[in-house]
Amino acid sequence: MDWSNFNVIYPSYMDSNKTVKMGRRISSTNAIPEPTAQEIGEALRVLRIRHVVQPYKGYSRDAESRWDNPGRVRVDMKGDLVPNLMPGVTSDDALMANIGQFENKKDLLKEIARIIPNLNIRVQRLAEKKRMEEEERRKEKERLLAKSKASSTSGSKPASRKKKGKKKR
């Protein structure tokens, strides 16, 4: 499969935390916070659109995304629908009516942004992120508590308020 003529979609195109100058292509009301290339690939799989995920590519307009959220997806907007790539998943008729011929890339981005919040991989990723943040907060609180106990039990003299440095003559 030659994907050199496929359209490119970067996660920054749909990131509600980004500005238009940073590369967001759809309105912030339709956008979602912090999408990943894998989530975009899963959404395209649900839509049954032929695509290729390139996880190590970075978006040149947003230097931050090259480090924090790398990846891009190449999409065949002109091609035929592919067979169901998700075994065990049955699409409803409303979704089947929207599949395929999107008028333009912006409509496709809006549809992907609508699908991504309901994906299992996104729900799991956000839950894991929340758990890690809570654990970091707990560890920081423990560090501060241990530091305050150590400083209160040291019994040393309070620091003098004398100015340090060279005397002026």
N, C-alpha and C positions, 0 to 999 in steps of 0.2 A: 504494500500500500504506500503510495507516494503522498505524503502529507505536506509537501512544501507549498501547495496552493490553498491549504486550509486557513480559515480565519483564526486569529490569535485572541485568546481571552486570558487576561491576567487577573488575579484576585483583587487587585487594587481597583479594577473597573467597577466592582460592586461593594467596596468597603465603605460603610457609612462613616467611619472615623477619618477618612481621607477627604481632602478638598478636591475641587475640580482641577486645580493646578497640580495636585499630586497624582492625578490620573483617574479620578472617579468619573465614570461615563454616564451613570444614571442618577436620578434625583436621590437625595438623601432619604426621602420618605420611602422609596422603593428599595434602597440599599440595605445591606445587613452588616453587622459588625464582624470584622475579622474572618472573612471566608478563606478557605484554603483551596489549593489546586485539586486536592483529592476530593473535596466536597463538590467542587464544580464538576469533576469527572463523574461522581456518583449521580449528580442531578442530570447530567447528559445521558447517563445510562438509563435512568428512569424515563427520560424523554425518548430514548431509543435513537439517539443521534450519534453518528460515527464521529469519534474523537480520539485524540492522542494526548496523554498527560506527560508533560516534560517537567519533572520535579526539581531540576537543578538550574533552571533558567531564571533570570531576574528581570524585573521591570526597570528599564533604564531611567524613566522619569522620576521614580521614587527610590532613592538610595536606601532608605530604611527597609523597604520591602525585600531588597536583595538579601538582607541578612536575617530579618525576622520572619518573613513569610515568602520564601522562594517558591518558584514554580509557575507554570503557565499551561494552558490547555489549547490545543489546536482543534478546531471544529470544522467539519465538513457541512457547510450550510446549504450547499447545492445538491448534495448526494441524496440517495434513497434512504429510507428507514432501514435500520438493521434489525434482525430478529431480536426477540426479547433476550437481553443479556443478563437479566436477573431471574434465575429460575425460582419458581415458587411465588413470584410476585405477579399479580394480575392487575392490569391497568383498567381503570373505570372508563366508561364511554366518554365522559367529559374531557378527560386527559387525552384520550385517543383523538378527539376532534381537534385539539390544539397542537398535536404533534406534527412535526415536519416543517412545512413551508412557513417559516417566520418571515415577515415582510422585510425586516432588517435586523442588524446585529443588536440594536438597542432593545427590540422586543424580546429577543432571545435572552439577553442579560436580565431583563425584568422577570422573565419566566423562571430562569435559573435561581434568581434571588428569592423568588416566591417558594420554590421547592426546598432549598437548602435548610431552612430552619427545622423542617420536619424529618431530616435524615438522621438515622441512628448514629452514624459516625460523628455527626456534629453534636448531638446530645451527649454522647459519651465523652467527647473531647472537652466540652464546656464543663461537665461535671468533674472531670479530672483536674481541670485548671482551677476550678473553685476549691476543690479539696486541697490542692497544693498551696494556694494562697492562704487558706485558713491555717494550714500547718506552718507556713512561714510566719504568720502573725503570732501563732502560739509560741514558736521558738524564739521570736524576737522579744515577746513579753517575758519569757523565762530568762533570757539573757539580761534584760534590764533589771529584773527582780534579783538575780544573782549578783549583778554589779552593784546594786544599791545595798544589798546585805553585806557585801565585801567591803564597801567604803564605810559603812556605819560601824562595823566591828573592828576596823583596823586600829582605832584608838589613837591615831596620830594627831599631832597638833593641826589646827586649821591652817590653811595656807595664809601667809602674810599678804597684806595688801600693798606691800612696798613695790614701787615701780622698779622694774628691772631694766638694765641697760647701762650705758656709759653715763657718767656724771657730766653735766655741762658746766663749764667753767667760764 
